[in-house]
């Protein structure tokens, strides 16, 4: 498919000559004599690129450019004029023009400008696609009330530059929330730098956060930029900030307040523009009371608090999450996507999920590997998550704990009949028919065994 170009000029000679040359170069060419006609064509045809004259009767080129960018911001526009000035070029650039070409037109210059603009458009489209995929990857999945409330909080907080404190149990998805906020923020084109505060040794924390100069300490063989510097014009995510020592908290607080610091072993002041998102699985207010966390740092970070709900409080999202993780596992393991029965899903819904979404993801991945068939059923669910397994195990323990064969036989009959009755909703007639005995006999057995 050939790129489409709309030429907008009030000179018929320009439309004819330029249109012919571009057609010869393989472009699909459209033309308009004025701005009004151009906007109608753009609305109907959505060309890939517009060559737009500045000086035209009625709407001039700058007005047309402004209207194009309002409704079609991704269409590339190259301005052409016979009366170019620096001020006009600056205005056109501010309004979103890709390039500015003066008459008389050189066809080579026009072709180069068009190809550059179309390449730029392709890059923009790729970036939008990758950003969309990133957002999908880091989106919060679920439709429960707690998740809908969480999504609303993210939608409110993300477009601002406010600092955010995310709290929640381990495995709930605090990092996922932080990444979603970053990708929906005005800083999305900037870096997102994460720091696991619990994983960095105390003697290396300053070097990790602020960087160091060559020779600052033993082993510092080269200059290193710290996390704050790397996050300039982006977002710094301080994960598990509750595990940071009081000494480090004091240093962090000063840098957060002033947005400036020195590398270890350096004397130059480095200034940064960083948005901070912090997260913790601890009760920081309780830690403040126990003098394990600085109160001033807490209030500096807690501008916009967000709490991520545990899985047990959003259990209605479990089917969505299971389907998502099964699809992901099938892609990773390069096999057909498995399904889980409603009964198996109901068994998982009764589990309290202390490890939250992370625990569920790990279980689904394990089931995808271990279950050979394409349907995951109740017996496939491991004992820790499946009360039926535990009941079966306890029945077996009791059976083998019997002192003699007679007692073991009685326990087996009792367990067998109880299970078959449960399978048949305690319908004695149906159970008797299933196990091949008379209804009256089964009644006597139930009475004798209970």
C-alpha positions as CSV (number, residue, x, y, z in Angstrom):
1,X,0.0,0.0,0.0
2,X,1.5,3.4,-1.1
3,X,1.6,6.3,1.4
4,X,-1.0,9.0,0.8
5,X,-0.1,12.6,0.5
6,X,-2.5,15.6,0.5
7,X,-1.1,18.8,-1.2
8,X,-2.9,22.0,0.0
9,X,-2.0,25.1,-2.1
10,X,-4.0,27.8,-3.8
11,X,-1.7,27.8,-6.8
12,X,-3.0,25.3,-9.5
13,X,0.5,25.0,-11.0
14,X,2.0,23.8,-7.7
15,X,-0.8,21.2,-7.3
16,X,-0.3,19.9,-10.8
17,X,3.5,19.8,-10.9
18,X,4.1,18.6,-7.4
19,X,1.2,16.1,-7.6
20,X,2.6,14.7,-10.9
21,X,6.1,14.3,-9.4
22,X,4.9,12.6,-6.3
23,X,2.7,10.3,-8.2
24,X,5.7,9.3,-10.3
25,X,7.5,8.5,-7.0
26,X,4.8,6.1,-6.0
27,X,2.7,8.2,-3.6
28,X,-1.1,8.3,-3.7
29,X,-1.8,12.0,-4.2
30,X,-4.8,14.1,-3.2
31,X,-5.1,17.9,-3.6
32,X,-7.0,20.8,-2.1
33,X,-7.2,24.5,-3.1
34,X,-7.9,25.9,0.4
35,X,-8.0,25.0,4.1
36,X,-11.7,24.2,4.3
37,X,-11.4,21.7,1.4
38,X,-8.3,20.2,3.0
39,X,-10.0,19.6,6.4
40,X,-12.9,17.9,4.6
41,X,-10.5,15.6,2.7
42,X,-8.6,14.8,5.9
43,X,-11.8,14.0,7.7
44,X,-12.9,11.6,4.9
45,X,-9.6,10.1,3.8
46,X,-7.1,10.5,6.7
47,X,-3.9,10.8,4.6
48,X,-0.5,9.8,5.9
49,X,1.0,13.2,5.3
50,X,0.0,16.8,4.4
51,X,2.0,19.3,2.4
52,X,0.5,22.6,3.5
53,X,1.0,26.0,2.0
54,X,1.1,28.8,4.6
55,X,-0.2,31.8,2.6
56,X,-3.7,31.0,1.3
57,X,-7.0,33.0,1.2
58,X,-9.5,32.3,3.9
59,X,-7.9,30.0,6.5
60,X,-4.2,30.4,6.3
61,X,-1.8,27.4,6.7
62,X,-1.2,28.0,10.4
63,X,-4.9,27.9,11.2
64,X,-5.3,24.7,9.1
65,X,-2.3,23.2,10.9
66,X,-3.9,24.0,14.2
67,X,-7.2,22.3,13.2
68,X,-5.4,19.2,11.8
69,X,-3.5,18.7,15.0
70,X,-6.6,19.1,17.2
71,X,-8.5,16.3,15.4
72,X,-5.6,14.2,13.9
73,X,-2.5,14.7,16.0
74,X,-0.6,11.8,14.3
75,X,-0.9,13.0,10.7
76,X,2.5,14.5,9.8
77,X,2.4,18.0,8.3
78,X,5.1,19.7,6.2
79,X,4.7,23.5,5.7
80,X,5.6,25.0,2.3
81,X,5.8,28.8,1.7
82,X,7.3,31.4,-0.7
83,X,7.5,34.0,2.1
84,X,9.2,32.2,5.0
85,X,10.3,33.9,8.1
86,X,11.9,32.6,11.3
87,X,8.9,33.7,13.3
88,X,6.5,31.8,11.0
89,X,8.7,28.7,11.1
90,X,8.8,28.8,15.0
91,X,5.0,29.2,15.1
92,X,4.5,26.2,12.7
93,X,6.9,24.1,14.7
94,X,5.1,24.9,18.0
95,X,1.8,24.0,16.4
96,X,3.2,20.5,15.5
97,X,4.6,20.9,12.0
98,X,7.2,18.3,11.2
99,X,9.2,20.4,8.7
100,X,9.3,23.7,6.8
101,X,10.2,24.0,3.1
102,X,10.6,27.2,1.1
103,X,9.6,27.8,-2.5
104,X,10.7,27.3,-5.1
105,X,10.4,23.7,-4.2
106,X,13.2,21.2,-4.9
107,X,11.7,17.8,-5.5
108,X,14.7,16.1,-3.9
109,X,14.3,18.2,-0.8
110,X,10.5,17.5,-0.7
111,X,11.0,13.7,-1.2
112,X,13.6,13.6,1.6
113,X,11.3,15.6,4.0
114,X,8.3,13.3,3.2
115,X,10.3,10.1,3.8
116,X,11.7,11.5,7.0
117,X,8.2,12.5,8.2
118,X,6.7,9.1,7.3
119,X,9.6,7.3,9.1
120,X,8.9,9.4,12.1
121,X,5.2,8.5,11.9
122,X,6.1,4.8,11.8
123,X,8.3,5.2,14.9
124,X,5.5,7.0,16.7
125,X,3.1,4.2,15.8
126,X,5.5,1.6,17.1
127,X,6.0,3.5,20.3
128,X,2.2,3.8,20.8
129,X,1.9,0.0,20.1
130,X,4.7,-0.8,22.5
131,X,3.2,1.5,25.2
132,X,-0.2,-0.1,24.7
133,X,1.3,-3.6,25.1
134,X,3.2,-2.4,28.2
135,X,0.0,-1.0,29.7
136,X,-1.8,-4.3,29.0
137,X,1.1,-6.2,30.6
138,X,1.1,-4.0,33.7
139,X,-2.7,-3.5,34.0
140,X,-4.7,-4.4,37.1
141,X,-6.9,-7.4,36.1
142,X,-10.3,-7.9,37.7
143,X,-13.8,-6.4,37.9
144,X,-14.5,-6.7,41.6
145,X,-15.5,-3.6,43.7
146,X,-12.1,-3.3,45.4
147,X,-10.2,-3.5,42.1
148,X,-12.6,-0.9,40.4
149,X,-11.9,1.4,43.4
150,X,-8.2,0.8,43.0
151,X,-8.3,1.6,39.2
152,X,-10.2,4.9,40.0
153,X,-7.4,5.9,42.5
154,X,-4.8,5.1,39.8
155,X,-6.6,7.1,37.2
156,X,-6.8,10.1,39.6
157,X,-3.2,9.9,40.8
158,X,-1.3,9.0,37.6
159,X,-1.7,12.3,35.6
160,X,-0.4,14.3,38.5
161,X,3.1,14.6,39.8
162,X,2.1,13.8,43.4
163,X,4.2,11.4,45.4
164,X,2.5,8.1,46.2
165,X,2.7,5.5,49.0
166,X,1.4,2.1,48.0
167,X,0.7,-0.3,50.9
168,X,-0.5,-3.9,50.8
169,X,0.4,-7.5,51.6
170,X,3.2,-9.4,49.8
171,X,2.1,-10.6,46.4
172,X,-0.8,-8.3,46.0
173,X,0.7,-6.4,43.0
174,X,2.2,-3.2,44.5
175,X,4.9,-3.0,41.8
176,X,2.2,-3.5,39.1
177,X,0.3,-0.5,40.5
178,X,3.5,1.6,40.5
179,X,4.3,0.6,36.9
180,X,0.7,1.4,35.8
181,X,0.9,4.8,37.4
182,X,4.2,5.6,35.6
183,X,2.9,4.5,32.2
184,X,-0.2,6.6,32.6
185,X,1.7,9.7,33.8
186,X,3.2,12.6,31.9
187,X,6.6,11.0,32.7
188,X,5.8,7.8,30.7
189,X,8.5,8.7,28.2
190,X,11.0,9.0,31.0
191,X,12.7,6.1,32.9
192,X,11.1,4.1,35.7
193,X,13.9,3.1,38.0
194,X,13.0,0.6,40.8
195,X,15.0,0.1,44.0
196,X,14.4,-2.9,46.3
197,X,15.2,-1.3,49.6
198,X,15.3,-4.7,51.4
199,X,17.9,-6.2,49.0
200,X,20.6,-3.5,49.1
201,X,23.2,-4.0,51.9
202,X,23.5,-1.0,54.3
203,X,27.1,-0.3,53.3
204,X,26.2,0.0,49.6
205,X,22.9,1.9,49.8
206,X,24.5,5.3,49.3
207,X,26.4,4.2,46.3
208,X,23.3,2.5,44.8
209,X,21.1,5.5,45.3
210,X,23.5,8.4,44.7
211,X,26.3,6.9,42.6
212,X,30.0,7.2,43.2
213,X,33.1,8.7,41.7
214,X,36.0,6.6,40.5
215,X,38.3,5.8,43.5
216,X,35.7,6.8,46.1
217,X,36.2,3.5,47.9
218,X,37.9,0.1,47.4
219,X,36.5,-1.5,44.4
220,X,35.2,1.8,42.8
221,X,37.2,1.3,39.6
222,X,34.9,3.6,37.6
223,X,32.3,6.3,38.0
224,X,28.8,5.1,38.6
225,X,25.5,6.9,38.3
226,X,23.0,6.2,41.1
227,X,19.3,5.4,40.9
228,X,18.3,9.0,41.6
229,X,20.3,10.2,38.7
230,X,19.1,7.5,36.4
231,X,15.5,8.4,37.3
232,X,15.9,12.1,36.3
233,X,12.7,13.3,34.5
234,X,11.1,10.0,35.3
235,X,9.9,7.9,38.3
236,X,11.8,6.4,41.2
237,X,10.1,3.4,42.7
238,X,11.3,2.7,46.3
239,X,10.0,-0.8,47.0
240,X,9.8,-2.2,50.5
241,X,10.8,1.2,52.0
242,X,9.8,-0.1,55.4
243,X,12.9,-2.2,55.4
244,X,15.3,0.7,55.1
245,X,17.4,1.6,58.1
246,X,16.8,4.8,60.0
247,X,20.2,6.1,59.0
248,X,19.4,5.6,55.3
249,X,16.0,7.1,55.8
250,X,17.5,10.3,57.0
251,X,19.7,10.6,53.9
252,X,16.9,9.7,51.6
253,X,14.6,12.4,53.2
254,X,17.1,15.2,52.6
255,X,17.5,14.2,48.9
256,X,13.8,13.9,48.5
257,X,13.2,17.3,49.9
258,X,15.9,19.1,48.0
259,X,16.1,16.9,44.8
260,X,19.8,17.3,44.8
261,X,22.8,15.3,46.1
262,X,26.5,14.5,45.6
263,X,27.9,11.2,44.4
264,X,29.9,9.3,47.0
265,X,33.4,10.7,46.8
266,X,32.3,13.6,44.7
267,X,31.9,17.3,45.3
268,X,29.6,18.4,42.4
269,X,25.9,19.0,43.3
270,X,23.7,17.0,41.0
271,X,20.1,18.2,40.7
272,X,17.3,15.9,39.5
273,X,13.6,16.1,38.7
274,X,12.1,12.8,40.1
275,X,8.7,11.6,41.0
276,X,8.8,9.2,43.9
277,X,6.5,6.2,44.3
278,X,7.1,4.1,47.5
279,X,5.7,0.8,48.6
280,X,5.6,-1.2,51.7
281,X,4.0,-4.4,53.1
282,X,4.4,-3.2,56.6
283,X,2.2,-1.0,58.8
284,X,4.4,2.1,58.7
285,X,2.3,4.0,61.3
286,X,3.0,1.1,63.7
287,X,6.6,1.3,62.8
288,X,6.6,5.0,63.6
289,X,5.2,4.3,67.0
290,X,7.9,1.7,67.5
291,X,10.5,4.3,66.3
292,X,11.5,2.0,63.4
293,X,10.4,4.5,60.7
294,X,10.8,8.2,60.5
295,X,7.6,10.1,60.8
296,X,8.8,13.0,58.6
297,X,9.7,10.6,55.8
298,X,6.3,8.9,56.1
299,X,4.4,12.2,55.6
300,X,6.8,13.3,52.8
301,X,6.0,10.1,50.9
302,X,2.3,9.7,51.8
303,X,0.9,12.5,49.7
304,X,-1.4,10.2,47.8
305,X,-2.0,6.8,49.7
306,X,-3.1,3.7,47.8
307,X,-3.9,0.4,49.4
308,X,-3.8,-2.7,47.2
309,X,-6.5,-5.2,48.3
310,X,-5.5,-8.8,49.1
311,X,-6.8,-11.6,46.9
312,X,-9.2,-12.9,49.6
313,X,-11.0,-9.5,49.5
314,X,-11.5,-9.7,45.7
315,X,-12.0,-13.4,45.3
316,X,-14.6,-12.8,42.5
317,X,-11.6,-11.9,40.3
318,X,-10.1,-15.4,40.7
319,X,-11.6,-16.8,37.5
320,X,-10.3,-13.8,35.5
321,X,-6.8,-14.2,37.0
322,X,-6.8,-18.0,36.5
323,X,-7.7,-17.6,32.8
324,X,-5.0,-14.9,32.4
325,X,-2.3,-17.1,34.1
326,X,-3.3,-20.2,32.1
327,X,-3.0,-18.3,28.9
328,X,0.4,-16.9,29.9
329,X,1.6,-20.4,30.9
330,X,0.5,-21.9,27.6
331,X,2.6,-19.2,25.8
332,X,5.6,-19.8,27.9
333,X,5.5,-23.6,27.8
334,X,4.4,-23.6,24.1
335,X,1.4,-25.9,24.6
336,X,-2.3,-25.8,24.2
337,X,-4.1,-23.6,26.7
338,X,-5.6,-25.6,29.6
339,X,-9.0,-25.0,31.1
340,X,-10.1,-25.3,34.7
341,X,-13.5,-26.7,35.7
342,X,-16.0,-24.6,37.7
343,X,-15.7,-27.1,40.6
344,X,-11.9,-26.8,40.7
345,X,-12.3,-23.0,40.6
346,X,-14.8,-23.2,43.5
347,X,-12.2,-25.2,45.5
348,X,-9.6,-22.5,44.9
349,X,-12.1,-19.8,45.9
350,X,-12.3,-21.3,49.4
351,X,-8.6,-21.0,50.0
352,X,-7.5,-17.9,52.0
353,X,-4.5,-17.1,49.7
354,X,-1.9,-15.7,52.2
355,X,0.5,-15.3,49.2
356,X,-2.1,-13.4,47.2
357,X,-2.0,-13.1,43.4
358,X,1.7,-14.2,43.3
359,X,0.8,-17.4,45.0
360,X,-2.1,-18.0,42.6
361,X,0.1,-17.4,39.6
362,X,2.7,-19.9,40.9
363,X,0.0,-22.5,41.5
364,X,-1.5,-22.1,38.0
365,X,2.0,-22.4,36.4
366,X,2.6,-25.6,38.4
367,X,-0.7,-27.1,37.4
368,X,0.0,-26.2,33.7
369,X,3.2,-28.2,33.9
370,X,2.0,-31.2,36.1
371,X,-1.5,-31.8,34.7
372,X,-1.1,-33.8,31.4
373,X,-4.7,-33.4,30.2
374,X,-6.2,-30.2,29.0
375,X,-8.8,-29.9,31.7
376,X,-7.8,-29.2,35.3
377,X,-10.2,-30.8,37.7
378,X,-10.7,-30.9,41.5
379,X,-8.5,-34.0,42.0
380,X,-5.6,-32.2,40.3
381,X,-5.6,-29.4,42.9
382,X,-2.8,-30.1,45.4
383,X,-3.7,-31.0,49.0
384,X,-2.7,-27.6,50.5
385,X,-5.4,-26.0,48.4
386,X,-7.9,-28.8,48.3
387,X,-9.9,-29.9,51.4
388,X,-11.0,-33.1,49.7
389,X,-7.4,-34.2,49.6
390,X,-7.0,-33.5,53.3
391,X,-10.2,-35.4,54.1
392,X,-9.0,-38.3,52.0
393,X,-5.6,-38.3,53.8
394,X,-7.2,-38.1,57.2
395,X,-9.5,-41.0,56.3
396,X,-6.5,-43.1,55.2
397,X,-4.7,-42.3,58.4
398,X,-7.7,-43.4,60.5
399,X,-8.0,-46.6,58.3
400,X,-4.4,-47.6,58.8
401,X,-4.5,-46.7,62.5
402,X,-7.1,-49.4,63.1
403,X,-6.0,-52.2,65.4
404,X,-7.5,-55.1,63.4
405,X,-9.0,-56.1,60.0
406,X,-12.6,-55.9,61.4
407,X,-12.2,-52.3,62.5
408,X,-10.5,-51.4,59.3
409,X,-13.3,-52.9,57.3
410,X,-15.9,-51.0,59.3
411,X,-14.0,-47.7,58.8
412,X,-13.7,-48.4,55.1
413,X,-17.4,-49.1,54.7
414,X,-18.3,-46.0,56.7
415,X,-16.0,-43.7,54.6
416,X,-17.1,-45.3,51.3
417,X,-20.8,-44.9,52.1
418,X,-20.4,-41.4,53.3
419,X,-18.6,-40.4,50.1
420,X,-21.1,-42.0,47.8
421,X,-24.0,-40.4,49.7
422,X,-22.3,-37.0,49.3
423,X,-21.9,-37.6,45.6
424,X,-25.6,-38.4,45.3
425,X,-26.8,-35.4,47.4
426,X,-27.6,-37.9,50.3
427,X,-30.3,-39.6,48.2
428,X,-30.4,-43.1,49.6
429,X,-32.2,-44.7,46.7
430,X,-29.9,-43.3,44.1
431,X,-26.8,-44.2,46.2
432,X,-28.1,-47.8,46.7
433,X,-28.6,-48.2,43.0
434,X,-25.1,-46.8,42.3
435,X,-23.2,-49.2,44.7
436,X,-25.4,-52.2,43.8
437,X,-27.3,-52.9,47.0
438,X,-30.9,-52.8,48.1
439,X,-32.3,-49.6,49.6
440,X,-33.3,-51.3,52.8
441,X,-29.8,-52.8,53.2
442,X,-28.2,-49.5,52.8
443,X,-30.5,-48.0,55.4
444,X,-29.5,-50.7,57.9
445,X,-25.8,-50.1,57.1
446,X,-26.1,-46.3,57.6
447,X,-27.9,-46.9,60.9
448,X,-25.3,-49.4,62.1
449,X,-22.3,-47.3,61.0
450,X,-23.4,-44.0,62.6
